């Protein structure tokens, strides 16, 4: 049982609200209707307090999208109505964001909206590819097939993301380990040794003075470092989200040595996979390119695909319209042209997606292999300078004593 917050109208047209204990949204709605009320809204009651505030992105992650798509496909294939399917799905999903999304879709359909409109209302939570494919599935009457195809698409997308994330784990560990060791030495080891050196007297090398100064400022003015780092992160995010900054960041990610190839191959795989999935669902090439452009997370590619879309609108084929996108591997143009000539564009792009996913995996592995020794060298330099700067005067004084 859970608490559900509701808004209803009585027979006199007076609006009221409250909280009801029920098993599900459908159960709460049935009980309110049995009392002669017209249900305006029913949602899970999160309760007051900071713990229930939504933090981070509103969008559902890939794992949640796979679960929703797979469950809806299975339920609809079994002949269960969409209302009943959504009610059962609501009880299956676990995260608050998923429950909120499914619950609001359920309410929208109950109020008379179509399924596609209900999904479209969740555009801040759901990806555009899902909204468009649900509309296509509703129109064609093949919603169960469309949801199964969506589940497969999100599953493959998740695997690609997981490969990249897994490959970056070790470099991230090395980075934070380097920062942790350096800060630990500066705040715990250096102050004690610095006090001993000052008591013994003697001439201090420039490196030692610098390290002692950094250590002293870190211990006594740590809040300044926090403010500076916080301001730098905020400034970077603001720049990255700006129109000019997003274009510069996109260019950097595409042209940076080693990283650039991994970025290009990942974008190529996502382009092929998304366009293939959309075309198989009966969505036009124009709409497919528009949806795909927004899913690549790269402003330069998004802009160039927007230009390609204009060319397609004028009557140019997809293969010719993307030929000028030099950030894509030439193989995409060749395979797209073959697919258009043979009438099997969706199948050809699916095979191309498999190929580019393997290439993206290999490029990511090469990138992380190159990053590991760089991080080790940076760690050795930082720790070596810190320890060396403190050890130098100790060895000098020991030599003078002997």
C-alpha positions as CSV (number, residue, x, y, z in Angstrom):
1,X,0.0,0.0,0.0
2,X,1.1,3.6,-0.7
3,X,-0.2,7.1,-0.3
4,X,-1.6,8.9,-3.4
5,X,-2.4,12.6,-3.6
6,X,-5.5,13.3,-5.6
7,X,-7.6,16.2,-7.0
8,X,-11.3,15.6,-7.7
9,X,-14.6,17.3,-8.6
10,X,-17.8,16.5,-6.8
11,X,-21.3,16.5,-8.3
12,X,-21.6,20.3,-7.6
13,X,-18.4,21.0,-9.5
14,X,-16.4,21.8,-6.4
15,X,-12.8,20.9,-6.5
16,X,-11.1,19.2,-3.6
17,X,-7.8,17.4,-2.9
18,X,-6.4,15.0,-0.4
19,X,-4.3,11.9,0.2
20,X,-5.6,8.3,-0.2
21,X,-4.1,5.0,0.8
22,X,-4.3,2.5,-2.1
23,X,-2.4,-0.3,-3.9
24,X,-1.9,1.6,-7.2
25,X,-3.0,4.6,-9.2
26,X,-5.8,2.5,-10.8
27,X,-7.0,1.3,-7.4
28,X,-7.0,4.9,-6.0
29,X,-8.9,6.1,-9.1
30,X,-11.5,3.3,-8.8
31,X,-12.2,4.1,-5.2
32,X,-12.6,7.8,-5.9
33,X,-15.0,7.2,-8.8
34,X,-17.0,4.8,-6.6
35,X,-17.6,7.8,-4.4
36,X,-19.1,9.7,-7.3
37,X,-16.1,11.9,-7.8
38,X,-14.6,13.0,-11.1
39,X,-10.9,12.4,-10.9
40,X,-8.7,15.2,-12.2
41,X,-5.3,14.0,-11.0
42,X,-3.8,11.1,-9.0
43,X,-0.1,10.8,-8.2
44,X,2.2,9.2,-5.8
45,X,2.5,11.3,-2.6
46,X,6.2,11.9,-2.1
47,X,5.7,13.8,1.2
48,X,7.4,17.0,2.3
49,X,11.0,17.5,2.9
50,X,14.4,18.0,1.3
51,X,14.9,14.2,0.8
52,X,12.1,14.2,-1.8
53,X,13.4,17.0,-3.9
54,X,14.4,16.0,-7.4
55,X,18.2,16.3,-7.9
56,X,20.1,16.0,-11.2
57,X,18.7,15.4,-14.6
58,X,14.9,14.8,-15.0
59,X,15.5,12.3,-17.9
60,X,15.2,8.6,-17.3
61,X,18.4,6.6,-17.7
62,X,18.8,3.9,-20.3
63,X,18.2,1.1,-17.8
64,X,14.8,2.6,-16.9
65,X,13.9,3.1,-20.5
66,X,14.8,-0.6,-21.3
67,X,12.5,-1.8,-18.4
68,X,9.6,0.4,-19.5
69,X,9.8,-0.5,-23.2
70,X,10.3,-4.3,-22.5
71,X,7.5,-4.5,-20.0
72,X,5.0,-2.6,-22.1
73,X,5.9,-4.7,-25.1
74,X,5.3,-8.0,-23.2
75,X,2.0,-6.8,-21.7
76,X,0.6,-5.5,-24.9
77,X,1.6,-8.6,-26.8
78,X,-0.4,-10.6,-24.2
79,X,-3.5,-8.7,-25.2
80,X,-3.7,-6.5,-22.1
81,X,-5.1,-3.0,-22.6
82,X,-2.8,0.0,-22.5
83,X,-4.5,1.3,-19.3
84,X,-4.1,-2.0,-17.5
85,X,-0.6,-2.3,-18.8
86,X,0.4,1.1,-17.5
87,X,-1.1,0.3,-14.1
88,X,0.9,-3.0,-13.9
89,X,4.0,-1.2,-15.1
90,X,3.6,1.4,-12.4
91,X,3.9,-1.3,-9.8
92,X,7.0,-2.8,-11.5
93,X,9.2,0.3,-11.8
94,X,11.2,1.2,-8.8
95,X,12.7,4.7,-9.1
96,X,10.7,7.8,-8.2
97,X,11.3,9.3,-11.7
98,X,10.0,6.2,-13.4
99,X,6.9,6.0,-11.2
100,X,6.2,9.7,-11.7
101,X,6.5,9.4,-15.5
102,X,4.4,6.2,-15.8
103,X,1.8,7.6,-13.4
104,X,1.4,10.9,-15.4
105,X,1.1,9.0,-18.7
106,X,-1.6,6.9,-17.0
107,X,-3.5,9.9,-15.8
108,X,-3.2,11.7,-19.2
109,X,-4.8,8.7,-20.9
110,X,-7.5,8.5,-18.2
111,X,-8.4,12.1,-18.9
112,X,-9.0,11.4,-22.6
113,X,-5.6,12.0,-24.2
114,X,-4.1,9.7,-26.8
115,X,-1.1,7.6,-25.9
116,X,1.2,9.6,-28.2
117,X,0.0,12.9,-26.6
118,X,0.6,11.4,-23.1
119,X,4.1,10.4,-24.1
120,X,4.7,13.8,-25.7
121,X,3.8,15.5,-22.5
122,X,6.8,13.7,-21.0
123,X,9.3,15.3,-23.4
124,X,11.5,16.5,-20.5
125,X,11.8,13.0,-19.2
126,X,11.7,10.7,-22.3
127,X,14.0,10.8,-25.3
128,X,12.5,12.1,-28.6
129,X,13.1,8.7,-30.3
130,X,10.7,7.0,-27.8
131,X,8.0,9.7,-28.3
132,X,8.2,9.5,-32.1
133,X,8.2,5.7,-32.2
134,X,5.2,5.4,-29.8
135,X,3.3,7.8,-32.1
136,X,4.2,5.7,-35.1
137,X,3.3,2.5,-33.3
138,X,-0.1,3.9,-32.2
139,X,-0.8,5.0,-35.8
140,X,0.2,1.6,-37.3
141,X,-1.4,-0.5,-34.6
142,X,1.9,-2.3,-34.0
143,X,2.7,-0.7,-30.6
144,X,3.9,-4.0,-29.1
145,X,6.4,-4.5,-31.9
146,X,7.6,-0.9,-31.7
147,X,8.1,-1.1,-27.9
148,X,10.1,-4.3,-28.4
149,X,12.3,-2.6,-31.0
150,X,12.8,0.4,-28.6
151,X,13.8,-2.0,-25.8
152,X,16.4,-3.6,-28.1
153,X,17.6,-0.1,-29.2
154,X,18.1,1.1,-25.6
155,X,19.7,-2.2,-24.6
156,X,22.4,-1.8,-27.3
157,X,22.8,1.9,-26.5
158,X,23.3,0.9,-22.8
159,X,25.9,-1.6,-23.7
160,X,27.9,1.0,-25.7
161,X,27.7,3.5,-22.8
162,X,28.7,0.8,-20.3
163,X,31.8,-0.1,-22.4
164,X,32.9,3.5,-22.5
165,X,32.2,4.0,-18.7
166,X,34.0,0.7,-17.8
167,X,37.0,1.7,-19.8
168,X,37.3,5.0,-18.0
169,X,37.1,3.6,-14.5
170,X,40.9,3.0,-14.1
171,X,42.0,6.5,-15.3
172,X,39.4,8.0,-13.0
173,X,40.7,6.0,-10.1
174,X,44.2,7.1,-10.8
175,X,43.1,10.8,-11.1
176,X,41.4,10.8,-7.7
177,X,44.1,8.8,-6.1
178,X,46.7,11.3,-7.3
179,X,44.6,14.2,-5.9
180,X,44.0,12.3,-2.7
181,X,47.7,11.5,-2.1
182,X,48.9,15.0,-2.9
183,X,46.3,16.7,-0.6
184,X,47.0,14.1,2.1
185,X,50.8,14.8,2.0
186,X,50.2,18.6,2.0
187,X,47.8,18.6,4.9
188,X,49.1,15.8,7.2
189,X,52.8,15.1,6.4
190,X,54.3,18.4,5.3
191,X,53.1,20.6,8.2
192,X,54.8,18.4,10.8
193,X,58.0,18.1,8.9
194,X,58.0,21.8,8.0
195,X,57.8,22.6,11.8
196,X,60.8,20.4,12.5
197,X,62.8,21.9,9.7
198,X,62.1,25.5,10.9
199,X,63.1,24.6,14.5
200,X,66.4,23.2,13.2
201,X,67.1,26.2,11.1
202,X,69.2,26.2,8.0
203,X,68.9,27.5,4.5
204,X,65.8,26.2,2.7
205,X,65.8,25.5,-1.1
206,X,63.2,27.4,-3.2
207,X,61.2,24.2,-3.9
208,X,60.9,23.5,-0.2
209,X,59.7,27.0,0.5
210,X,57.1,26.7,-2.2
211,X,55.8,23.4,-1.0
212,X,55.7,24.6,2.6
213,X,53.8,27.7,1.4
214,X,51.2,25.6,-0.5
215,X,50.8,23.3,2.5
216,X,50.3,26.2,4.9
217,X,47.7,27.8,2.6
218,X,45.9,24.5,2.1
219,X,45.6,23.9,5.9
220,X,44.6,27.4,6.9
221,X,42.7,28.7,3.8
222,X,41.2,25.4,2.5
223,X,37.9,27.2,2.0
224,X,39.5,29.5,-0.7
225,X,40.5,26.3,-2.6
226,X,36.9,25.0,-2.3
227,X,35.5,28.3,-3.6
228,X,38.0,28.5,-6.5
229,X,37.4,24.9,-7.6
230,X,33.7,25.3,-7.3
231,X,33.8,28.5,-9.3
232,X,35.9,26.9,-11.9
233,X,33.5,23.9,-12.3
234,X,30.5,26.2,-12.4
235,X,32.3,28.5,-15.0
236,X,33.2,25.5,-17.1
237,X,29.6,24.1,-17.1
238,X,28.2,27.6,-17.9
239,X,30.7,27.9,-20.8
240,X,30.0,24.4,-22.0
241,X,26.2,25.0,-22.0
242,X,26.5,28.3,-23.8
243,X,26.0,28.4,-27.6
244,X,29.6,29.3,-28.4
245,X,31.1,27.1,-25.7
246,X,29.1,24.0,-26.7
247,X,30.4,24.4,-30.3
248,X,34.0,24.8,-29.1
249,X,33.7,21.8,-26.8
250,X,32.2,19.7,-29.6
251,X,35.1,20.7,-31.9
252,X,37.7,19.9,-29.1
253,X,36.1,16.4,-28.5
254,X,36.2,15.6,-32.3
255,X,39.7,16.8,-33.0
256,X,41.6,15.9,-29.8
257,X,44.3,13.2,-30.4
258,X,43.1,9.7,-29.5
259,X,39.9,11.0,-27.8
260,X,38.7,12.4,-31.2
261,X,38.6,9.0,-32.9
262,X,36.6,7.4,-30.0
263,X,34.2,10.3,-30.1
264,X,33.7,10.0,-33.9
265,X,33.2,6.2,-33.8
266,X,30.7,6.5,-30.9
267,X,28.8,9.2,-32.8
268,X,28.8,7.1,-36.0
269,X,27.5,4.0,-34.2
270,X,24.7,6.0,-32.5
271,X,23.8,7.7,-35.8
272,X,23.5,4.4,-37.7
273,X,21.7,2.6,-34.8
274,X,19.1,5.4,-34.3
275,X,18.3,6.1,-37.9
276,X,18.0,2.3,-38.5
277,X,15.6,1.9,-35.6
278,X,13.5,4.9,-36.7
279,X,13.2,3.8,-40.3
280,X,12.2,0.3,-39.3
281,X,9.4,1.8,-37.3
282,X,8.0,3.6,-40.3
283,X,9.3,7.1,-39.5
284,X,10.3,9.3,-42.4
285,X,14.0,10.0,-43.2
286,X,13.4,13.7,-42.4
287,X,12.1,13.0,-39.0
288,X,14.7,10.3,-38.4
289,X,17.6,12.8,-39.1
290,X,16.0,15.4,-36.8
291,X,15.6,13.0,-33.9
292,X,19.0,11.5,-34.4
293,X,20.8,14.9,-34.5
294,X,19.6,15.7,-31.0
295,X,20.7,12.3,-29.7
296,X,24.4,12.6,-30.6
297,X,25.3,15.0,-27.8
298,X,27.6,17.0,-30.1
299,X,26.6,20.5,-31.3
300,X,28.7,20.4,-34.5
301,X,27.2,17.1,-35.7
302,X,23.8,18.4,-34.7
303,X,24.3,21.5,-36.8
304,X,25.6,19.6,-39.8
305,X,22.8,17.0,-39.6
306,X,20.3,20.0,-39.5
307,X,21.9,21.2,-42.8
308,X,21.7,17.7,-44.2
309,X,18.0,17.7,-43.3
310,X,17.4,20.9,-45.3
311,X,19.2,19.2,-48.3
312,X,16.9,16.2,-48.0
313,X,13.9,18.5,-47.9
314,X,15.0,19.9,-51.3
315,X,15.1,16.4,-52.8
316,X,18.7,15.3,-52.1
317,X,19.2,11.7,-51.0
318,X,20.4,10.9,-47.5
319,X,23.7,9.6,-48.6
320,X,24.5,12.7,-50.6
321,X,23.3,15.0,-47.9
322,X,25.7,13.5,-45.3
323,X,28.7,13.2,-47.6
324,X,30.0,16.6,-46.5
325,X,30.0,15.6,-42.8
326,X,33.7,14.9,-42.6
327,X,33.4,14.0,-38.9
328,X,31.7,10.8,-39.9
329,X,33.8,7.9,-41.3
330,X,33.5,7.7,-45.2
331,X,32.1,4.2,-44.8
332,X,28.8,5.7,-43.6
333,X,28.3,7.5,-46.9
334,X,29.1,4.4,-48.9
335,X,26.9,2.1,-46.9
336,X,24.0,4.6,-46.9
337,X,24.3,4.9,-50.7
338,X,24.2,1.1,-51.1
339,X,21.2,0.8,-48.7
340,X,19.3,3.4,-50.8
341,X,20.0,1.7,-54.1
342,X,19.0,-1.7,-52.8
343,X,16.0,-0.5,-50.7
344,X,17.5,-2.0,-47.5
345,X,18.7,1.2,-45.8
346,X,17.5,0.2,-42.4
347,X,19.2,-3.2,-42.5
348,X,22.4,-1.8,-43.9
349,X,22.6,0.9,-41.2
350,X,22.0,-1.7,-38.5
351,X,25.0,-3.7,-39.7
352,X,27.0,-0.5,-39.9
353,X,26.1,0.3,-36.3
354,X,27.4,-3.1,-35.2
355,X,30.7,-2.4,-37.0
356,X,31.1,1.1,-35.6
357,X,30.3,0.0,-32.1
358,X,33.2,-2.5,-32.3
359,X,35.4,0.4,-33.7
360,X,34.2,2.7,-30.8
361,X,35.1,0.0,-28.3
362,X,38.6,-0.4,-29.8
363,X,39.2,3.4,-29.9
364,X,38.0,3.8,-26.3
365,X,40.4,1.0,-25.2
366,X,43.3,2.7,-27.0
367,X,42.3,6.0,-25.4
368,X,42.3,4.6,-21.9
369,X,45.6,2.7,-22.6
370,X,47.2,6.0,-23.4
371,X,45.7,7.8,-20.4
372,X,47.0,5.3,-17.8
373,X,50.7,6.0,-18.2
374,X,50.0,9.7,-18.4
375,X,48.2,9.6,-15.1
376,X,50.9,7.5,-13.5
377,X,53.6,10.0,-14.7
378,X,51.5,12.9,-13.3
379,X,51.2,11.1,-10.0
380,X,54.9,10.4,-9.8
381,X,55.8,14.0,-10.6
382,X,53.4,15.5,-7.9
383,X,54.3,13.0,-5.2
384,X,58.0,13.1,-6.2
385,X,58.1,17.0,-6.0
386,X,56.4,17.0,-2.7
387,X,58.5,14.4,-1.0
388,X,61.7,15.6,-2.7
389,X,61.1,19.2,-1.6
390,X,60.8,18.1,2.0
391,X,63.6,15.6,1.9
392,X,66.2,18.0,0.4
393,X,66.8,20.2,3.5
394,X,66.8,17.2,5.8
395,X,69.6,15.5,3.8
396,X,71.5,18.8,3.6
397,X,71.3,19.3,7.4
398,X,72.2,15.7,8.0
399,X,75.3,16.1,5.8
400,X,76.4,19.2,7.6
401,X,76.1,17.4,11.0
402,X,78.3,14.6,9.8
